[in-house]
Amino acid sequence: MEQLAEAFNGSDSVTKGQLFSCEMDAGKSLFEWVDHLGQTSNEHIVFVSRLPHRRLLNQIDISKVETYWMTHRVGQAHVAPDLDELHALIHTRISNHHGLIVVEGLEWLVTLHGETTVLNYIRTLRDDLHRTQWTLILAIDPLAFNSIWLARFRREAPLMSYTHEHLEPMMELESEVLEADLVETLPVTEEGLPALVMLNRLPKNGFTKQILRKRILQWRRMGLDVSEVEPALYLGDDEGFELYASIELKVRTAVELERQIDACSEALSASELTTAKFRLRQLTGFDQIKTLIDAL
């Protein structure tokens, strides 16, 4: 248990019988981390991945980790992307001994079974783990989910970050730039929308895909539709920064317009207020909203 806690940035809150989540980064750190645990931990490690075994062999010593390929193909050490079958596998393991189960591929499960069904399934897993000697980690790509579902998911599976001495902690590169920008708990508007917050601009010097990824997540937690900037994750640094800067300007305009709308909200009808705030989160209709404000 101590080794497992150290693997989670020294946290002593990683206890048996609980379910957590971690965010997959753009590299292969998750696989390196699982391999490291398999080499150093006394825990029994089970890893369910969307990668076939022939590809996992290059990243994980599968003699030290019990691995399963999540696939529709039938075969040994295969598990279908079926909630009942996956539940049966997990339930069999947690009924005996002790250890850690890591599952990646939640995005696929949500696509196949729907957000509500998967969320209910996660609640079932959480209940199953109670009073067992196992810990379950769900590795996700947060960009694949909408902000409302992600918030509900994290209530069931609190977020942990993984690291060990051979890996940098996740998001370490962003700490200086984004330390004051973290949008963990946002106030909610009267319309039930996350409030828009003005974040510091990212400097071009030191701009990386990891930093941009964090910023996209922060924007999405505010309910902003920033899909237009996501291609920057696959462009060169200069091109990526130019695209980021153009969307940054739109976001800052949206934040400022929402402040102006709130200042004169009593002069607007409920319908006008709701429509305007929805458009701002879509980063559209700025001219119409400015006209509406000027007319007051």
N, C-alpha and C positions, 0 to 999 in steps of 0.2 A: 504493500500500500504506500509506503514511503517513497519507493521508486516511482510509482505512478503519480504521486503528488508533485514530485520534483519535475516530472515531464511536463506538467502543466504549470510552468513558471513558478514552481515552488509553492503552489497553492495547497493549503491544508484542507480546502473545502471539497476536494474530490474524494467522496466517500463511496463506500459500497452501497449497492441497492439504489443507485440514482442514474438518471439519464441526462446527458449533456449534449451540446452541439459544438461544432467547431467550423470555422470558415476555411474552405480550401483556397489557397492562394494560386497564383498563375503558374507556379513552378511545380516541382514534385516533392515539396517538403512533407506532405502528408505521408507519402510512401516511405520516405527516408525515416520519418518519425516512427511509423509502424515497424519498420525493419529494426530500428534502434531498440525499441521496446522488446522486440523478439529476441534480440541478442543479449540484453542486459537485465530484463525484468524477470522476476520469479512468477509473474502472472501468466496464466494461459491466455494467449492472444488469438482472437478470432477476427478475421478481416473479410468482409463481404464487399467486393468491388465489381465495377462494370468492366474492368480490364480482364481479358483472358489470361490464363496462367502463363502462357508463353511470353506475354509481355511483362507480367509481374516478376518473372524470373530475373529480369535485368535490374529490378529495383528492390526486391524483397527476398530474403532467404526463406523460402517457403518450408524449409525443414524446421524452422523455428516458429513459424506462424501458421495457424490453421486458416487456409484461404478458400474462399468460394467465389465463383464467377457468377454474377447475376446475369442470366441470359435465358432466352426462350429455348435454347438448345438443351436437349436432354443428355446428361452425362454425369460422370463421377465428379463430385465436388462442384456441381452446378446447382444453382437455386434460381427458380423462375422469379420474375418480377411480379409475383403474386403475393398479396399481403398474408394470406393464410399459410402459404408455404414458407414464407420468410419468418412468420411468427412461430411456426412449428420448429424451425431450426433454432431460433433464439431461445424458445422455451425449453428445448431439450438441453441446451448448453447451460442455462442459468439454473437448471434443476439440480446440478451437481457441481462440486468443487468451487473454484473461484477464478476470476479473471476479468478480462476486458474484451468487449466486442466493439469493433469499429465498422460502421456501415456507410458506404458512400453510394450515391445514385438516387437520392431522395427526389431529385428533379424528375427523373424518369417515372418514379412511382406516382408523383403528383399528376404528371401528364396522363398516365394510364388510368388512375383511379379517382382523380379529383382532389381538390384541396381539403374539403370537409372530411371525406373518407380517410385520407391520410392523417389528418390532424386527430381524428378519433382513434385511429390505429396507434398513433404515438402515445396518446393518453393510456391506451391499453398496455403498451409496453412499459410505460412508467409505473403503472400499478403492478405489473408482473415482476418488475425488478425489486420492488419494496421487500425489505428483509432478506434479500439474497446477498451473496458474496461476489456479485458481478457489477461492473460499471459498463454502461452502453454509451457510445459516442456516435452521433449522427453528423457526418461531414457533409456540408452543403456549399453550394455556390449561391450566396445571397442575391446576386444579380438576377437569378432565375425566378425570383418570387416577388409578388407585390408587397408593399410595405406593411399593409394591414395584416395579411396572412403571416408575414415574417414576425411581426410583433406577437401574434398569438402563439406561433410556434415556439418562440423563445421563452414564453411563459412556461411552456411544458418542458423545454430542453434548454436550460440556461447556457449562455455562450461561454466557452473556455478557449484559450489560445494554447497551442501546443508548441513545444520547443525542447531542445536538449543541447548539450554543450557543443555539438557539431553543427547546429543550425541557429540562425538568427531568429529571435522571437518575431512572430508575425507582426507586421506593421511597424517594426522598429525604425525603419527609415523615415516614416512619416511623423514620428513623435515630436520633433522640434517644430515642424511646419504646422502640424494640425492639432497640437496639444490643446490649444484654446478653442478648437473648432468642433470638438466632439459633440455629436447630437444624439445623446443616448436617451434622454427623456424630454420630449418636446411638449410645451403647453398646447392645449387644444382650443381651437376657436369655438365660438358659439354655434357654428355650423357643423361642429364635430370633425373639422379638418385639422391636421397638424399645423401649427403656426409656422410661418416662414421666418427664418433666421438669417441675418446677414453674416456670412462667413468671410474670413480673410481670403484675399486673392492668393492663389498659389504662384510663387515666383518661378520664372523660367529656369533660373539657375537651380539645379537639383531636381527638376521635374522628372518624374518617373511614372511608369505604368502603375506601380503599386500605389503611389500617391494619388494618381487620378482615380484608380479603382475605389479608394477610400472616399474620395470626394463624391463620386457618383453615388455611393451608398448613403452618404450623408444627405445628398439632395433627394434621393428616393425616399428616405425616411421622413422627409418633409412633405411627401406626396407629390413631388414635382416629376413631370414626364420629361426626363432628360435622355431619352433613347437616341436623340440626335447626336449626342456626344460619344456614345459607346463605340463607334468605329475608331475613335482615337486610341483605343486600347490596342489596336492592331496596326497603327501607323508609326512612322518614325517619330522620334522625340520632337523635332521641330514642327512637323505637320500636326502631330497630336496636340502639341501645346497651342497652336493657332486655332484648332477646332475647339479645344477646351476654352480658350479665351473668348471666343465668340458666344459660346453658351453661357459662360460666366457672366457676360454682359447682360444677357437675357434674364438670367436668374436674379441679378442685382436689381434690374428694372422691375421684375415681378415683386421682389421684397419691398421696394420703395413704394410701388403702387398700392400694395396691400396696406402699408402703413397709412397712406393717404385715405384709402377707403375706410379704414377703421376710424380715422379721425372725423369723418363726416358720415358715419354709418347711420346716425339717426335720421338723416335726410334721404336715405335710400329705403326702398321697399325690401322686404325679406327676399323676394325673388331676384331683384337687381343685385343684392349683396351676395347671395349664393351663386348666381351665375357669374358674377365678376371674379369671385375667388376661385371658382372652378376653372375659368379661363386662364387665370394667372398660373395655376398649377400645371396647365397644359402649355404654358409659355406662348399663348396666343392672345389675340384681341387687345393688344396694348393700346393701340390708337383709339379704339372704341371706349376703353376704360378711361383713358385720359380725357376724352370728350365728355364722358359722363361726369367725371370729377369737376371739370372746368364749368360745367353747366349748373353746378350747385351754388 
